[in-house]
Amino acid sequence: MSYMIVVYDVEEERINKARKVLKKYFLWVQNSVFEGEITEGKFEKCRIELSKVLDLKRDSIYFYRIENKFNYKKVVLGIEKEITDNFI
Amino acid sequence: MSYMIVVYDVEEERINKARKVLKKYFLWVQNSVFEGEITEGKFEKCRIELSKVLDLKRDSIYFYRIENKFNYKKVVLGIEKEITDNFI
């Protein structure tokens, strides 16, 4: 189990599909950021699903895996999106 | 000294100003992500500068502070932006 911060930079036409996949595995915390704990198996599945909807030559997703989720602190400047399961 | 992952969600009209400030303090690694080591003093200065250019009721910047930069691993799916000092 790892805690991950996921940031994406995906072109407009594929953005909804990418978000849909990410929302299955992570919490949506800011426009282009997801967070959450994930197992290795689920992470593998998530990457496979994403590979199908992304154009890997144009889009990019960074997964920052933090070994211990107590090892990071989040400082927010401005508004903080409520963590919800809201639809896109 | 902390290592930070910085993600921003800033409205179009203020985005260039926000990026300009962030580029003074961090490396620009993806469209809406910066990374880098920063001292407490510089972080304070960075937030003050950002507060002047952002609309804190509409924009948001998340700073993920990682205590030990060896405590995270980055997995990239798709293209990886070269870390450069490129102009916007």
Backbone of each chain as nested JSON, in Angstrom:
{
  "chains": [
    {"id": "A", "residues": [
      {"number": 1, "name": "MET", "atoms": {"N": [0.848, -1.191, 0.0], "CA": [0.0, 0.0, 0.0], "C": [0.886, 1.245, 0.0]}},
      {"number": 2, "name": "SER", "atoms": {"N": [0.629, 2.129, -0.951], "CA": [1.378, 3.383, -0.99], "C": [0.402, 4.543, -1.046]}},
      {"number": 3, "name": "TYR", "atoms": {"N": [0.867, 5.682, -0.578], "CA": [0.067, 6.895, -0.721], "C": [0.586, 7.61, -1.954]}},
      {"number": 4, "name": "MET", "atoms": {"N": [-0.321, 8.06, -2.802], "CA": [0.124, 8.715, -4.028], "C": [-0.522, 10.072, -4.254]}},
      {"number": 5, "name": "ILE", "atoms": {"N": [0.276, 10.942, -4.831], "CA": [-0.217, 12.22, -5.33], "C": [-0.112, 12.085, -6.849]}},
      {"number": 6, "name": "VAL", "atoms": {"N": [-1.209, 12.298, -7.518], "CA": [-1.245, 12.056, -8.96], "C": [-1.581, 13.354, -9.682]}},
      {"number": 7, "name": "VAL", "atoms": {"N": [-0.721, 13.768, -10.575], "CA": [-0.992, 14.985, -11.346], "C": [-1.015, 14.639, -12.816]}},
      {"number": 8, "name": "TYR", "atoms": {"N": [-1.958, 15.218, -13.53], "CA": [-2.04, 14.865, -14.939], "C": [-2.007, 16.098, -15.82]}},
      {"number": 9, "name": "ASP", "atoms": {"N": [-1.507, 15.873, -17.006], "CA": [-1.467, 16.908, -18.024], "C": [-1.911, 16.201, -19.305]}},
      {"number": 10, "name": "VAL", "atoms": {"N": [-3.215, 16.263, -19.534], "CA": [-3.821, 15.471, -20.596], "C": [-4.565, 16.41, -21.539]}},
      {"number": 11, "name": "GLU", "atoms": {"N": [-4.479, 16.158, -22.838], "CA": [-5.148, 17.055, -23.783], "C": [-6.667, 16.947, -23.672]}},
      {"number": 12, "name": "GLU", "atoms": {"N": [-7.272, 18.1, -23.912], "CA": [-8.712, 18.299, -23.768], "C": [-9.59, 17.109, -24.181]}},
      {"number": 13, "name": "GLU", "atoms": {"N": [-9.327, 16.58, -25.355], "CA": [-10.228, 15.537, -25.865], "C": [-10.161, 14.224, -25.091]}},
      {"number": 14, "name": "ARG", "atoms": {"N": [-9.133, 14.038, -24.3], "CA": [-9.025, 12.79, -23.535], "C": [-9.16, 13.005, -22.035]}},
      {"number": 15, "name": "ILE", "atoms": {"N": [-9.373, 14.252, -21.655], "CA": [-9.331, 14.572, -20.231], "C": [-10.453, 13.908, -19.416]}},
      {"number": 16, "name": "ASN", "atoms": {"N": [-11.65, 13.867, -19.964], "CA": [-12.744, 13.26, -19.214], "C": [-12.55, 11.76, -19.004]}},
      {"number": 17, "name": "LYS", "atoms": {"N": [-12.035, 11.11, -20.033], "CA": [-11.776, 9.673, -19.9], "C": [-10.689, 9.408, -18.862]}},
      {"number": 18, "name": "ALA", "atoms": {"N": [-9.659, 10.234, -18.892], "CA": [-8.569, 10.055, -17.933], "C": [-9.063, 10.289, -16.503]}},
      {"number": 19, "name": "ARG", "atoms": {"N": [-9.855, 11.347, -16.325], "CA": [-10.391, 11.633, -14.985], "C": [-11.285, 10.5, -14.488]}},
      {"number": 20, "name": "LYS", "atoms": {"N": [-12.054, 9.96, -15.398], "CA": [-12.971, 8.882, -15.035], "C": [-12.184, 7.686, -14.474]}},
      {"number": 21, "name": "VAL", "atoms": {"N": [-11.087, 7.366, -15.114], "CA": [-10.258, 6.261, -14.62], "C": [-9.651, 6.632, -13.267]}},
      {"number": 22, "name": "LEU", "atoms": {"N": [-9.067, 7.823, -13.193], "CA": [-8.405, 8.225, -11.948], "C": [-9.369, 8.261, -10.775]}},
      {"number": 23, "name": "LYS", "atoms": {"N": [-10.612, 8.675, -11.053], "CA": [-11.608, 8.741, -9.975], "C": [-11.987, 7.371, -9.415]}},
      {"number": 24, "name": "LYS", "atoms": {"N": [-11.749, 6.345, -10.197], "CA": [-12.015, 4.993, -9.703], "C": [-11.008, 4.588, -8.631]}},
      {"number": 25, "name": "TYR", "atoms": {"N": [-9.824, 5.185, -8.697], "CA": [-8.739, 4.739, -7.819], "C": [-8.308, 5.762, -6.771]}},
      {"number": 26, "name": "PHE", "atoms": {"N": [-8.571, 7.038, -7.059], "CA": [-8.069, 8.087, -6.166], "C": [-9.153, 9.115, -5.847]}},
      {"number": 27, "name": "LEU", "atoms": {"N": [-8.826, 9.997, -4.908], "CA": [-9.727, 11.107, -4.602], "C": [-9.302, 12.331, -5.4]}},
      {"number": 28, "name": "TRP", "atoms": {"N": [-10.281, 13.023, -5.906], "CA": [-10.003, 14.197, -6.738], "C": [-9.879, 15.41, -5.827]}},
      {"number": 29, "name": "VAL", "atoms": {"N": [-8.691, 15.957, -5.67], "CA": [-8.501, 17.034, -4.694], "C": [-8.297, 18.426, -5.288]}},
      {"number": 30, "name": "GLN", "atoms": {"N": [-7.946, 18.492, -6.535], "CA": [-7.79, 19.795, -7.186], "C": [-7.957, 19.545, -8.675]}},
      {"number": 31, "name": "ASN", "atoms": {"N": [-8.195, 20.569, -9.415], "CA": [-8.458, 20.408, -10.846], "C": [-7.624, 19.304, -11.516]}},
      {"number": 32, "name": "SER", "atoms": {"N": [-6.325, 19.363, -11.345], "CA": [-5.526, 18.336, -12.004], "C": [-4.739, 17.463, -11.032]}},
      {"number": 33, "name": "VAL", "atoms": {"N": [-5.276, 17.282, -9.842], "CA": [-4.588, 16.485, -8.828], "C": [-5.517, 15.473, -8.157]}},
      {"number": 34, "name": "PHE", "atoms": {"N": [-5.027, 14.28, -8.035], "CA": [-5.714, 13.245, -7.27], "C": [-4.777, 12.778, -6.172]}},
      {"number": 35, "name": "GLU", "atoms": {"N": [-5.364, 12.179, -5.133], "CA": [-4.558, 11.655, -4.03], "C": [-5.178, 10.362, -3.538]}},
      {"number": 36, "name": "GLY", "atoms": {"N": [-4.392, 9.551, -2.884], "CA": [-4.996, 8.421, -2.215], "C": [-4.064, 7.247, -2.006]}},
      {"number": 37, "name": "GLU", "atoms": {"N": [-4.54, 6.33, -1.175], "CA": [-3.786, 5.109, -0.931], "C": [-4.16, 4.078, -1.98]}},
      {"number": 38, "name": "ILE", "atoms": {"N": [-3.204, 3.324, -2.399], "CA": [-3.491, 2.33, -3.432], "C": [-2.564, 1.131, -3.254]}},
      {"number": 39, "name": "THR", "atoms": {"N": [-3.092, -0.037, -3.573], "CA": [-2.26, -1.242, -3.514], "C": [-1.502, -1.368, -4.837]}},
      {"number": 40, "name": "GLU", "atoms": {"N": [-0.476, -2.185, -4.821], "CA": [0.305, -2.406, -6.042], "C": [-0.561, -2.938, -7.178]}},
      {"number": 41, "name": "GLY", "atoms": {"N": [-1.435, -3.883, -6.827], "CA": [-2.286, -4.512, -7.838], "C": [-3.224, -3.511, -8.491]}},
      {"number": 42, "name": "LYS", "atoms": {"N": [-3.825, -2.674, -7.654], "CA": [-4.736, -1.657, -8.188], "C": [-3.995, -0.603, -9.003]}},
      {"number": 43, "name": "PHE", "atoms": {"N": [-2.803, -0.287, -8.573], "CA": [-2.009, 0.715, -9.29], "C": [-1.679, 0.194, -10.696]}},
      {"number": 44, "name": "GLU", "atoms": {"N": [-1.339, -1.075, -10.748], "CA": [-1.051, -1.725, -12.037], "C": [-2.289, -1.648, -12.943]}},
      {"number": 45, "name": "LYS", "atoms": {"N": [-3.452, -1.984, -12.378], "CA": [-4.699, -1.937, -13.144], "C": [-4.995, -0.519, -13.633]}},
      {"number": 46, "name": "CYS", "atoms": {"N": [-4.777, 0.418, -12.748], "CA": [-5.026, 1.83, -13.061], "C": [-4.162, 2.267, -14.237]}},
      {"number": 47, "name": "ARG", "atoms": {"N": [-2.893, 1.893, -14.216], "CA": [-1.999, 2.298, -15.314], "C": [-2.391, 1.648, -16.634]}},
      {"number": 48, "name": "ILE", "atoms": {"N": [-2.847, 0.406, -16.556], "CA": [-3.29, -0.281, -17.784], "C": [-4.513, 0.437, -18.361]}},
      {"number": 49, "name": "GLU", "atoms": {"N": [-5.465, 0.756, -17.471], "CA": [-6.675, 1.456, -17.94], "C": [-6.329, 2.819, -18.535]}},
      {"number": 50, "name": "LEU", "atoms": {"N": [-5.411, 3.517, -17.875], "CA": [-5.027, 4.844, -18.371], "C": [-4.33, 4.752, -19.723]}},
      {"number": 51, "name": "SER", "atoms": {"N": [-3.498, 3.74, -19.861], "CA": [-2.768, 3.585, -21.123], "C": [-3.719, 3.43, -22.3]}},
      {"number": 52, "name": "LYS", "atoms": {"N": [-4.904, 2.886, -22.025], "CA": [-5.887, 2.693, -23.097], "C": [-6.578, 3.994, -23.507]}},
      {"number": 53, "name": "VAL", "atoms": {"N": [-6.688, 4.925, -22.578], "CA": [-7.411, 6.158, -22.908], "C": [-6.489, 7.339, -23.246]}},
      {"number": 54, "name": "LEU", "atoms": {"N": [-5.222, 7.215, -22.873], "CA": [-4.294, 8.327, -23.121], "C": [-3.553, 8.169, -24.44]}},
      {"number": 55, "name": "ASP", "atoms": {"N": [-3.028, 9.27, -24.921], "CA": [-2.056, 9.217, -26.001], "C": [-0.713, 9.42, -25.309]}},
      {"number": 56, "name": "LEU", "atoms": {"N": [0.006, 8.335, -25.133], "CA": [1.216, 8.396, -24.304], "C": [2.342, 9.228, -24.919]}},
      {"number": 57, "name": "LYS", "atoms": {"N": [2.172, 9.609, -26.17], "CA": [3.18, 10.492, -26.786], "C": [2.846, 11.966, -26.549]}},
      {"number": 58, "name": "ARG", "atoms": {"N": [1.645, 12.227, -26.074], "CA": [1.251, 13.621, -25.879], "C": [0.835, 13.93, -24.438]}},
      {"number": 59, "name": "ASP", "atoms": {"N": [0.26, 12.959, -23.774], "CA": [-0.243, 13.195, -22.418], "C": [0.777, 12.752, -21.384]}},
      {"number": 60, "name": "SER", "atoms": {"N": [0.571, 13.202, -20.17], "CA": [1.471, 12.723, -19.129], "C": [0.775, 12.698, -17.775]}},
      {"number": 61, "name": "ILE", "atoms": {"N": [1.081, 11.659, -17.035], "CA": [0.569, 11.54, -15.674], "C": [1.748, 11.22, -14.77]}},
      {"number": 62, "name": "TYR", "atoms": {"N": [1.888, 12.013, -13.701], "CA": [2.963, 11.76, -12.745], "C": [2.348, 11.189, -11.476]}},
      {"number": 63, "name": "PHE", "atoms": {"N": [2.883, 10.083, -11.046], "CA": [2.453, 9.474, -9.777], "C": [3.592, 9.663, -8.785]}},
      {"number": 64, "name": "TYR", "atoms": {"N": [3.354, 10.444, -7.757], "CA": [4.36, 10.603, -6.713], "C": [3.994, 9.639, -5.605]}},
      {"number": 65, "name": "ARG", "atoms": {"N": [4.802, 8.633, -5.441], "CA": [4.523, 7.615, -4.449], "C": [5.261, 7.967, -3.163]}},
      {"number": 66, "name": "ILE", "atoms": {"N": [4.514, 8.149, -2.105], "CA": [5.128, 8.507, -0.83], "C": [5.064, 7.287, 0.072]}},
      {"number": 67, "name": "GLU", "atoms": {"N": [6.222, 6.847, 0.507], "CA": [6.258, 5.586, 1.25], "C": [5.416, 5.623, 2.519]}},
      {"number": 68, "name": "ASN", "atoms": {"N": [5.468, 6.741, 3.18], "CA": [4.738, 6.845, 4.434], "C": [3.895, 8.114, 4.365]}},
      {"number": 69, "name": "LYS", "atoms": {"N": [2.597, 7.946, 4.447], "CA": [1.757, 9.12, 4.213], "C": [1.874, 10.173, 5.322]}},
      {"number": 70, "name": "PHE", "atoms": {"N": [2.523, 9.795, 6.408], "CA": [2.727, 10.783, 7.465], "C": [4.003, 11.579, 7.207]}},
      {"number": 71, "name": "ASN", "atoms": {"N": [4.637, 11.261, 6.116], "CA": [5.869, 11.942, 5.755], "C": [5.657, 13.161, 4.885]}},
      {"number": 72, "name": "TYR", "atoms": {"N": [4.413, 13.524, 4.666], "CA": [4.208, 14.735, 3.904], "C": [3.145, 15.597, 4.566]}},
      {"number": 73, "name": "LYS", "atoms": {"N": [3.234, 16.854, 4.267], "CA": [2.279, 17.822, 4.81], "C": [1.816, 18.667, 3.647]}},
      {"number": 74, "name": "LYS", "atoms": {"N": [0.534, 18.971, 3.637], "CA": [0.029, 19.787, 2.544], "C": [-0.254, 21.197, 3.043]}},
      {"number": 75, "name": "VAL", "atoms": {"N": [0.274, 22.171, 2.337], "CA": [0.008, 23.572, 2.649], "C": [-0.811, 24.118, 1.479]}},
      {"number": 76, "name": "VAL", "atoms": {"N": [-1.948, 24.707, 1.778], "CA": [-2.809, 25.199, 0.707], "C": [-2.827, 26.723, 0.71]}},
      {"number": 77, "name": "LEU", "atoms": {"N": [-2.61, 27.29, -0.451], "CA": [-2.734, 28.74, -0.611], "C": [-3.956, 28.957, -1.496]}},
      {"number": 78, "name": "GLY", "atoms": {"N": [-4.905, 29.728, -1.015], "CA": [-6.131, 29.927, -1.788], "C": [-7.188, 28.915, -1.386]}},
      {"number": 79, "name": "ILE", "atoms": {"N": [-8.083, 28.634, -2.305], "CA": [-9.194, 27.746, -1.966], "C": [-8.758, 26.286, -1.955]}},
      {"number": 80, "name": "GLU", "atoms": {"N": [-9.417, 25.522, -1.11], "CA": [-9.151, 24.089, -1.072], "C": [-10.406, 23.379, -1.524]}},
      {"number": 81, "name": "LYS", "atoms": {"N": [-10.229, 22.562, -2.535], "CA": [-11.363, 21.816, -3.058], "C": [-11.806, 20.821, -1.985]}},
      {"number": 82, "name": "GLU", "atoms": {"N": [-13.11, 20.726, -1.802], "CA": [-13.587, 19.724, -0.863], "C": [-13.411, 18.347, -1.475]}},
      {"number": 83, "name": "ILE", "atoms": {"N": [-12.956, 17.43, -0.678], "CA": [-12.797, 16.08, -1.213], "C": [-14.166, 15.431, -1.296]}},
      {"number": 84, "name": "THR", "atoms": {"N": [-14.595, 15.234, -2.512], "CA": [-15.923, 14.652, -2.696], "C": [-15.846, 13.654, -3.831]}},
      {"number": 85, "name": "ASP", "atoms": {"N": [-16.931, 13.08, -4.08], "CA": [-16.995, 12.121, -5.165], "C": [-17.74, 12.753, -6.327]}},
      {"number": 86, "name": "ASN", "atoms": {"N": [-17.706, 14.072, -6.345], "CA": [-18.507, 14.816, -7.32], "C": [-18.262, 14.413, -8.771]}},
      {"number": 87, "name": "PHE", "atoms": {"N": [-19.299, 14.485, -9.529], "CA": [-19.189, 14.133, -10.934], "C": [-18.503, 15.251, -11.695]}},
      {"number": 88, "name": "ILE", "atoms": {"N": [-17.909, 14.904, -12.79], "CA": [-17.229, 15.917, -13.607], "C": [-18.289, 16.707, -14.382]}}
    ]},
    {"id": "B", "residues": [
      {"number": 1, "name": "MET", "atoms": {"N": [15.14, 23.004, 5.292], "CA": [15.041, 22.696, 3.857], "C": [14.024, 21.567, 3.654]}},
      {"number": 2, "name": "SER", "atoms": {"N": [13.061, 21.816, 2.806], "CA": [12.084, 20.77, 2.504], "C": [12.03, 20.563, 0.998]}},
      {"number": 3, "name": "TYR", "atoms": {"N": [11.612, 19.378, 0.634], "CA": [11.369, 19.113, -0.779], "C": [9.885, 19.293, -1.016]}},
      {"number": 4, "name": "MET", "atoms": {"N": [9.514, 20.01, -2.059], "CA": [8.088, 20.251, -2.299], "C": [7.651, 19.885, -3.702]}},
      {"number": 5, "name": "ILE", "atoms": {"N": [6.425, 19.417, -3.746], "CA": [5.734, 19.224, -5.019], "C": [4.626, 20.276, -4.991]}},
      {"number": 6, "name": "VAL", "atoms": {"N": [4.595, 21.104, -6.004], "CA": [3.666, 22.227, -6.002], "C": [2.717, 22.098, -7.191]}},
      {"number": 7, "name": "VAL", "atoms": {"N": [1.421, 22.08, -6.914], "CA": [0.454, 22.006, -8.009], "C": [-0.468, 23.206, -7.921]}},
      {"number": 8, "name": "TYR", "atoms": {"N": [-0.78, 23.782, -9.069], "CA": [-1.609, 24.972, -9.024], "C": [-2.838, 24.829, -9.902]}},
      {"number": 9, "name": "ASP", "atoms": {"N": [-3.851, 25.533, -9.496], "CA": [-5.091, 25.586, -10.248], "C": [-5.495, 27.061, -10.218]}},
      {"number": 10, "name": "VAL", "atoms": {"N": [-5.03, 27.761, -11.24], "CA": [-5.151, 29.217, -11.258], "C": [-5.9, 29.63, -12.524]}},
      {"number": 11, "name": "GLU", "atoms": {"N": [-6.777, 30.605, -12.398], "CA": [-7.537, 31.015, -13.572], "C": [-6.646, 31.692, -14.611]}},
      {"number": 12, "name": "GLU", "atoms": {"N": [-7.038, 31.457, -15.857], "CA": [-6.286, 31.89, -17.037], "C": [-5.609, 33.27, -16.918]}},
      {"number": 13, "name": "GLU", "atoms": {"N": [-6.374, 34.248, -16.484], "CA": [-5.825, 35.613, -16.486], "C": [-4.691, 35.832, -15.481]}},
      {"number": 14, "name": "ARG", "atoms": {"N": [-4.541, 34.937, -14.528], "CA": [-3.473, 35.116, -13.538], "C": [-2.389, 34.043, -13.645]}},
      {"number": 15, "name": "ILE", "atoms": {"N": [-2.573, 33.153, -14.599], "CA": [-1.686, 31.984, -14.655], "C": [-0.227, 32.345, -14.958]}},
      {"number": 16, "name": "ASN", "atoms": {"N": [-0.004, 33.278, -15.869], "CA": [1.385, 33.624, -16.197], "C": [2.109, 34.271, -15.033]}},
      {"number": 17, "name": "LYS", "atoms": {"N": [1.384, 35.101, -14.309], "CA": [2.002, 35.744, -13.141], "C": [2.346, 34.706, -12.071]}},
      {"number": 18, "name": "ALA", "atoms": {"N": [1.426, 33.777, -11.862], "CA": [1.664, 32.74, -10.849], "C": [2.856, 31.871, -11.247]}},
      {"number": 19, "name": "ARG", "atoms": {"N": [2.912, 31.488, -12.519], "CA": [4.037, 30.666, -12.98], "C": [5.361, 31.399, -12.837]}},
      {"number": 20, "name": "LYS", "atoms": {"N": [5.33, 32.674, -13.128], "CA": [6.546, 33.477, -13.04], "C": [7.099, 33.451, -11.604]}},
      {"number": 21, "name": "VAL", "atoms": {"N": [6.217, 33.578, -10.636], "CA": [6.663, 33.517, -9.241], "C": [7.179, 32.11, -8.928]}},
      {"number": 22, "name": "LEU", "atoms": {"N": [6.394, 31.099, -9.279], "CA": [6.791, 29.723, -8.945], "C": [8.138, 29.354, -9.58]}},
      {"number": 23, "name": "LYS", "atoms": {"N": [8.372, 29.854, -10.794], "CA": [9.633, 29.541, -11.472], "C": [10.856, 30.139, -10.78]}},
      {"number": 24, "name": "LYS", "atoms": {"N": [10.618, 31.168, -9.966], "CA": [11.732, 31.742, -9.216], "C": [12.199, 30.8, -8.105]}},
      {"number": 25, "name": "TYR", "atoms": {"N": [11.286, 29.97, -7.64], "CA": [11.576, 29.143, -6.465], "C": [11.673, 27.647, -6.739]}},
      {"number": 26, "name": "PHE", "atoms": {"N": [11.021, 27.206, -7.817], "CA": [10.945, 25.762, -8.064], "C": [11.262, 25.445, -9.525]}},
      {"number": 27, "name": "LEU", "atoms": {"N": [11.403, 24.154, -9.796], "CA": [11.584, 23.7, -11.176], "C": [10.227, 23.335, -11.753]}},
      {"number": 28, "name": "TRP", "atoms": {"N": [10.033, 23.71, -12.982], "CA": [8.756, 23.465, -13.638], "C": [8.808, 22.088, -14.292]}},
      {"number": 29, "name": "VAL", "atoms": {"N": [8.081, 21.114, -13.78], "CA": [8.222, 19.744, -14.281], "C": [7.052, 19.23, -15.123]}},
      {"number": 30, "name": "GLN", "atoms": {"N": [5.926, 19.879, -15.018], "CA": [4.78, 19.48, -15.831], "C": [3.885, 20.693, -15.926]}},
      {"number": 31, "name": "ASN", "atoms": {"N": [2.99, 20.7, -16.873], "CA": [2.15, 21.874, -17.095], "C": [1.739, 22.589, -15.802]}},
      {"number": 32, "name": "SER", "atoms": {"N": [1.182, 21.86, -14.862], "CA": [0.743, 22.538, -13.634], "C": [1.457, 22.041, -12.389]}},
      {"number": 33, "name": "VAL", "atoms": {"N": [2.689, 21.581, -12.56], "CA": [3.442, 21.058, -11.417], "C": [4.858, 21.618, -11.365]}},
      {"number": 34, "name": "PHE", "atoms": {"N": [5.236, 22.009, -10.177], "CA": [6.612, 22.429, -9.92], "C": [7.163, 21.534, -8.818]}},
      {"number": 35, "name": "GLU", "atoms": {"N": [8.5, 21.443, -8.746], "CA": [9.137, 20.648, -7.701], "C": [10.394, 21.35, -7.25]}},
      {"number": 36, "name": "GLY", "atoms": {"N": [10.843, 21.022, -6.056], "CA": [12.147, 21.509, -5.671], "C": [12.361, 21.633, -4.185]}},
      {"number": 37, "name": "GLU", "atoms": {"N": [13.629, 21.844, -3.829], "CA": [13.975, 22.059, -2.437], "C": [13.867, 23.535, -2.119]}},
      {"number": 38, "name": "ILE", "atoms": {"N": [13.403, 23.826, -0.942], "CA": [13.24, 25.23, -0.582], "C": [13.44, 25.397, 0.92]}},
      {"number": 39, "name": "THR", "atoms": {"N": [13.999, 26.533, 1.28], "CA": [14.166, 26.822, 2.707], "C": [12.867, 27.438, 3.231]}},
      {"number": 40, "name": "GLU", "atoms": {"N": [12.726, 27.445, 4.536], "CA": [11.535, 28.047, 5.15], "C": [11.376, 29.519, 4.756]}},
      {"number": 41, "name": "GLY", "atoms": {"N": [12.495, 30.231, 4.789], "CA": [12.473, 31.664, 4.489], "C": [12.018, 31.934, 3.06]}},
      {"number": 42, "name": "LYS", "atoms": {"N": [12.55, 31.143, 2.139], "CA": [12.168, 31.335, 0.748], "C": [10.721, 30.924, 0.506]}},
      {"number": 43, "name": "PHE", "atoms": {"N": [10.296, 29.913, 1.212], "CA": [8.916, 29.453, 1.056], "C": [7.944, 30.55, 1.506]}},
      {"number": 44, "name": "GLU", "atoms": {"N": [8.305, 31.174, 2.596], "CA": [7.518, 32.298, 3.116], "C": [7.445, 33.424, 2.067]}},
      {"number": 45, "name": "LYS", "atoms": {"N": [8.589, 33.771, 1.512], "CA": [8.636, 34.815, 0.49], "C": [7.796, 34.439, -0.733]}},
      {"number": 46, "name": "CYS", "atoms": {"N": [7.908, 33.196, -1.115], "CA": [7.166, 32.695, -2.271], "C": [5.657, 32.846, -2.046]}},
      {"number": 47, "name": "ARG", "atoms": {"N": [5.205, 32.481, -0.848], "CA": [3.763, 32.585, -0.57], "C": [3.289, 34.037, -0.548]}},
      {"number": 48, "name": "ILE", "atoms": {"N": [4.137, 34.902, -0.036], "CA": [3.765, 36.327, -0.018], "C": [3.64, 36.844, -1.451]}},
      {"number": 49, "name": "GLU", "atoms": {"N": [4.625, 36.503, -2.279], "CA": [4.564, 36.948, -3.684], "C": [3.348, 36.388, -4.401]}},
      {"number": 50, "name": "LEU", "atoms": {"N": [3.065, 35.121, -4.134], "CA": [1.905, 34.504, -4.795], "C": [0.601, 35.152, -4.347]}},
      {"number": 51, "name": "SER", "atoms": {"N": [0.528, 35.467, -3.074], "CA": [-0.697, 36.071, -2.555], "C": [-1.017, 37.382, -3.26]}},
      {"number": 52, "name": "LYS", "atoms": {"N": [0.034, 38.038, -3.735], "CA": [-0.178, 39.317, -4.422], "C": [-0.715, 39.141, -5.843]}},
      {"number": 53, "name": "VAL", "atoms": {"N": [-0.384, 38.026, -6.453], "CA": [-0.823, 37.851, -7.849], "C": [-2.072, 36.973, -7.988]}},
      {"number": 54, "name": "LEU", "atoms": {"N": [-2.384, 36.218, -6.946], "CA": [-3.543, 35.316, -7.031], "C": [-4.806, 35.954, -6.494]}},
      {"number": 55, "name": "ASP", "atoms": {"N": [-5.934, 35.398, -6.904], "CA": [-7.195, 35.709, -6.254], "C": [-7.462, 34.515, -5.333]}},
      {"number": 56, "name": "LEU", "atoms": {"N": [-7.209, 34.712, -4.052], "CA": [-7.233, 33.573, -3.131], "C": [-8.625, 32.984, -2.916]}},
      {"number": 57, "name": "LYS", "atoms": {"N": [-9.626, 33.673, -3.425], "CA": [-10.976, 33.122, -3.335], "C": [-11.299, 32.246, -4.539]}},
      {"number": 58, "name": "ARG", "atoms": {"N": [-10.474, 32.316, -5.555], "CA": [-10.759, 31.537, -6.772], "C": [-9.631, 30.579, -7.156]}},
      {"number": 59, "name": "ASP", "atoms": {"N": [-8.412, 30.965, -6.859], "CA": [-7.264, 30.144, -7.267], "C": [-6.817, 29.254, -6.12]}},
      {"number": 60, "name": "SER", "atoms": {"N": [-6.031, 28.267, -6.467], "CA": [-5.5, 27.438, -5.392], "C": [-4.139, 26.866, -5.766]}},
      {"number": 61, "name": "ILE", "atoms": {"N": [-3.277, 26.833, -4.773], "CA": [-1.958, 26.226, -4.949], "C": [-1.746, 25.272, -3.777]}},
      {"number": 62, "name": "TYR", "atoms": {"N": [-1.403, 24.034, -4.108], "CA": [-1.125, 23.048, -3.062], "C": [0.38, 22.816, -3.014]}},
      {"number": 63, "name": "PHE", "atoms": {"N": [0.929, 22.925, -1.836], "CA": [2.339, 22.622, -1.627], "C": [2.416, 21.33, -0.828]}},
      {"number": 64, "name": "TYR", "atoms": {"N": [2.93, 20.296, -1.432], "CA": [3.126, 19.042, -0.697], "C": [4.563, 19.039, -0.215]}},
      {"number": 65, "name": "ARG", "atoms": {"N": [4.713, 19.129, 1.056], "CA": [6.049, 19.201, 1.628], "C": [6.449, 17.789, 2.06]}},
      {"number": 66, "name": "ILE", "atoms": {"N": [7.534, 17.307, 1.497], "CA": [7.997, 15.963, 1.828], "C": [9.236, 16.109, 2.681]}},
      {"number": 67, "name": "GLU", "atoms": {"N": [9.174, 15.544, 3.874], "CA": [10.266, 15.79, 4.817], "C": [11.608, 15.301, 4.289]}},
      {"number": 68, "name": "ASN", "atoms": {"N": [11.564, 14.178, 3.635], "CA": [12.804, 13.604, 3.143], "C": [12.611, 13.275, 1.675]}},
      {"number": 69, "name": "LYS", "atoms": {"N": [13.407, 13.9, 0.832], "CA": [13.135, 13.737, -0.599], "C": [13.415, 12.322, -1.094]}},
      {"number": 70, "name": "PHE", "atoms": {"N": [14.05, 11.517, -0.275], "CA": [14.272, 10.129, -0.673], "C": [13.075, 9.262, -0.294]}},
      {"number": 71, "name": "ASN", "atoms": {"N": [12.082, 9.919, 0.281], "CA": [10.884, 9.205, 0.694], "C": [9.81, 9.189, -0.365]}},
      {"number": 72, "name": "TYR", "atoms": {"N": [10.123, 9.661, -1.539], "CA": [9.116, 9.56, -2.585], "C": [9.757, 9.082, -3.877]}},
      {"number": 73, "name": "LYS", "atoms": {"N": [8.915, 8.492, -4.688], "CA": [9.357, 8.001, -5.986], "C": [8.372, 8.498, -7.012]}},
      {"number": 74, "name": "LYS", "atoms": {"N": [8.869, 8.906, -8.155], "CA": [7.968, 9.391, -9.183], "C": [7.836, 8.358, -10.293]}},
      {"number": 75, "name": "VAL", "atoms": {"N": [6.598, 8.021, -10.621], "CA": [6.342, 7.107, -11.731], "C": [5.65, 7.931, -12.808]}},
      {"number": 76, "name": "VAL", "atoms": {"N": [6.194, 7.911, -14.015], "CA": [5.607, 8.729, -15.079], "C": [4.934, 7.844, -16.111]}},
      {"number": 77, "name": "LEU", "atoms": {"N": [3.719, 8.187, -16.454], "CA": [3.004, 7.505, -17.524], "C": [2.881, 8.53, -18.639]}},
      {"number": 78, "name": "GLY", "atoms": {"N": [3.366, 8.172, -19.831], "CA": [3.325, 9.138, -20.938], "C": [4.611, 9.934, -20.99]}},
      {"number": 79, "name": "ILE", "atoms": {"N": [4.506, 11.135, -21.541], "CA": [5.722, 11.934, -21.726], "C": [6.171, 12.584, -20.427]}},
      {"number": 80, "name": "GLU", "atoms": {"N": [7.481, 12.759, -20.325], "CA": [8.023, 13.453, -19.162], "C": [8.648, 14.744, -19.651]}},
      {"number": 81, "name": "LYS", "atoms": {"N": [8.182, 15.837, -19.058], "CA": [8.708, 17.133, -19.441], "C": [10.155, 17.206, -18.995]}},
      {"number": 82, "name": "GLU", "atoms": {"N": [11.014, 17.722, -19.872], "CA": [12.39, 17.906, -19.461], "C": [12.463, 19.036, -18.454]}},
      {"number": 83, "name": "ILE", "atoms": {"N": [13.239, 18.822, -17.428], "CA": [13.375, 19.894, -16.435], "C": [14.304, 20.95, -17.012]}},
      {"number": 84, "name": "THR", "atoms": {"N": [13.738, 22.094, -17.296], "CA": [14.523, 23.163, -17.891], "C": [14.107, 24.464, -17.248]}},
      {"number": 85, "name": "ASP", "atoms": {"N": [14.752, 25.464, -17.682], "CA": [14.426, 26.784, -17.17], "C": [13.642, 27.538, -18.237]}},
      {"number": 86, "name": "ASN", "atoms": {"N": [13.019, 26.769, -19.101], "CA": [12.369, 27.354, -20.282], "C": [11.391, 28.476, -19.95]}},
      {"number": 87, "name": "PHE", "atoms": {"N": [11.343, 29.419, -20.846], "CA": [10.415, 30.529, -20.669], "C": [9.012, 30.069, -20.998]}},
      {"number": 88, "name": "ILE", "atoms": {"N": [8.046, 30.763, -20.472], "CA": [6.658, 30.435, -20.759], "C": [6.305, 30.994, -22.134]}}
    ]}
  ]
}
